[in-house]
Amino acid sequence: MDPLYVARPLLPAMSDLNLLFEEIWASRIVTNEAAMHNRLEARLRERLGVPVAKLFSSGTSALQCALLSLDLPRGSEVITTPLTFPATAHAIAASGLEPVFADVDPETLTIDPRAVEKAITPRTSAVIGVHVYGTICDDDALQDLCTRNGLKLVYDAAHAFLARKGQTSTAAMGDVSIFSFHATKLFNTIEGGLATSRDPAMAERLQLSRNFGIASEESVRQVGINGKMSELHAAVGLLNLDAVEEERGARRRLRAQYDEIVRDYPGLEPQVRQEDVEQSEQYYLLRVDPRRFGFSRDELYDRLKARGIHARKYFWPICTDYDCYRGMPVASLQDTPVVEQAKTTLLCLPFHSGVTSEHVQVVTEVIESAAAEMMGRSVNG
Ligand SMILES: *Cc1c(COP(=O)(O)O)cnc(C)c1O
């Protein structure tokens, strides 16, 4: 059995891609918001049902440009979760803003609005919620507290493409939402990203900030970066958009299979299932309670790895464990933040259409044998 990794990129057929590449070559226009790029933006606006959907070179550049577009006071504080990919906190710091961390909800693992409330100071300018593992943040509470305190609300929806809560798309929450189209994400353009908004006025600001602030040949209006997506990446996106629902369906079936295995073992818990939420199917998160299951997350990770199954300890380390943010406080309702305990229990299993029934069998065997060993230990001990 070949090694199995946590993610595998969705890729279009070479022959289909070549047809689009030929179009690009014939035009000799390979980047700078050209035909493929504009076609993909139009399809995403329609698909997500939002007036503003701007493509970027990565999720990180989308987030940086979202922050630039909101014109937050230099040096002001932006509250976010420490349980995320490094990009979330780094985009804040790299924008001349100060990241401030607030604890997560013990059940959903998304940022806890009550902890956010505790972290607000007169210098706070914005909040970034992360729909981590595709679990949707408590948008009602976050929007309410941001409105009351005059704060901007941004969502890092890198894990929540095509997800909805009730009738509301994740693309239509907060002031701006950003998505990552990196190769490891459900929908990918190899490298790429998107920023969406309900506010039509955001379109121009996002567009300027991703293109050096250039308004016309003779006018540069604001600070901006190079956050543009090339025609080649947009072509991959156009083709992958046709295939993404099939990939998502395969993952939905895999989720059901994993759930079936896990539910027999006390101490193993799948990610919360949220009422009224249509999941993106970005990750399959397993929570391993070492006291109830007997084995720790790390032991289970090692045993899976020994059998060629490469799970990932997302998100370990958490942001406040990085050298650059070490020792920064996490605002919490507890003495020890929820996230400190949670971070030792989280394991993401390989989750994509390349996971076969043979792979699922190996996962089953590893969990079964760990559980059987524990039974032995407790009978003999
Ligand atoms: C992947 C990811 C990003 C960064 O996206 P890139 O496209 O790799 O820049 C940001 N936030 C989260 C939560 C992610 O998982």
The ligand as an SDF file (V2000), in Angstrom:
LIG
                    3D

 15 15  0  0  0  0  0  0  0  0999 V2000
   -4.7770   27.0070    4.1530 C   0  0  0  0  0  0  0  0  0  0  0  0
   -5.1570   28.0290    5.1480 C   0  0  0  0  0  0  0  0  0  0  0  0
   -4.8270   29.3870    4.9860 C   0  0  0  0  0  0  0  0  0  0  0  0
   -3.8230   29.8830    3.9780 C   0  0  0  0  0  0  0  0  0  0  0  0
   -4.1470   29.7240    2.6940 O   0  0  0  0  0  0  0  0  0  0  0  0
   -2.9810   29.7460    1.5680 P   0  0  0  0  0  0  0  0  0  0  0  0
   -3.8080   29.6620    0.3350 O   0  0  0  0  0  0  0  0  0  0  0  0
   -2.1160   28.5650    1.7890 O   0  0  0  0  0  0  0  0  0  0  0  0
   -2.2700   31.0360    1.6940 O   0  0  0  0  0  0  0  0  0  0  0  0
   -5.3410   30.3130    5.8830 C   0  0  0  0  0  0  0  0  0  0  0  0
   -6.0830   29.9280    6.9280 N   0  0  0  0  0  0  0  0  0  0  0  0
   -6.3930   28.6440    7.1410 C   0  0  0  0  0  0  0  0  0  0  0  0
   -7.2370   28.2930    8.3150 C   0  0  0  0  0  0  0  0  0  0  0  0
   -5.9130   27.6410    6.2800 C   0  0  0  0  0  0  0  0  0  0  0  0
   -6.1630   26.3550    6.5320 O   0  0  0  0  0  0  0  0  0  0  0  0
  1  2  1  0
  2  3  1  0
  2 14  2  0
  3  4  1  0
  3 10  2  0
  4  5  1  0
  5  6  1  0
  6  7  2  0
  6  8  1  0
  6  9  1  0
 10 11  1  0
 11 12  2  0
 12 13  1  0
 12 14  1  0
 14 15  1  0
M  END
$$$$
